[in-house]
Amino acid sequence: MIYLIYALLVPISLILTVVSIPLAPILVLFARPILGWCDNHSYEAVEPRLPSWLDWFMTPDNSLNGDATFQTMFPPGQWWSQVHWLWRNPAYSFALRYLGTPYTTSVQGDKTIKDNDNAKAGWCKVSVNGLFQFTLVTPIGFSRCIYVNLGWNIRGLVDDNVQPKPDIWQATYVFSPRISGFR
């Protein structure tokens, strides 16, 4: 059933992504100082966020100032920086799901595949508490690969490098076929 729901969400996600790009400069005008998570869920602070009725366009683990890495490139608190943050994360919270412990996980394929530096080709399908994530990395030459990421971002729950596992996992929706690095 989750695969059918996912398939129905794909066109909505694509439309929201396309719509969110030109809307970003306008969405930022609705920002207000609100208490919430900052720097990838590291701490809470009052920073600019979109109101709850625009949640699909907001990142729940960061304010519109972005995370620490983003802030090194774009000074926080500026309209243009906030627009860039929404462009970098279009419709980020669309179809967001929260998973709680205990995690019931299954893995098929190779959970250590990755693109970019120290790349490793292969495929991996992870299932956790009713959600799935399918990832495919296929080299195409010239230090590039086809990278396909479908489902919800839950692979971290089976990644040995992610320790400890949080009690609540933020599973963002993803439909991301693209060309990436393979070095």
TALIN-V321130 format. One record per backbone hydrogen bond with DSSP energy under -0.5 kcal/mol. CO is the residue of the C=O (numbers start at 1). NH is the residue of the N-H. If there is no record, write none. Layout:
BEGIN
co->[CO;CO]
nh->[NH;NH]
END
This chain:
BEGIN
co->[1;2;3;4;5;6;7;8;9;10;11;12;13;14;15;16;17;18;19;20;21;23;23;24;26;27;28;32;32;34;36;38;38;43;45;45;47;48;49;51;52;54;55;56;56;58;59;60;61;63;66;67;68;69;69;70;70;75;78;79;80;81;82;83;84;85;87;89;91;93;94;97;97;99;102;103;104;106;108;109;110;114;116;116;120;122;123;124;125;126;127;128;131;132;133;134;135;136;137;138;141;143;144;144;145;145;146;146;147;148;149;150;151;152;154;155;156;158;159;161;167;169;169;170;171;172;174;176;178;180;181]
nh->[5;6;7;8;9;10;11;12;13;14;15;16;17;18;19;20;21;22;23;24;24;26;27;28;29;30;31;34;49;47;45;42;43;38;36;47;34;64;32;54;55;57;58;93;94;60;62;37;41;66;39;71;72;72;73;73;74;78;82;83;84;85;86;87;88;89;90;92;94;96;173;99;171;169;104;105;129;127;125;111;113;120;119;183;114;137;110;135;108;133;106;131;128;152;126;150;124;148;122;146;144;182;140;141;147;180;138;148;178;136;176;134;174;154;157;158;159;160;162;163;101;99;171;172;97;153;151;149;147;145;116]
END
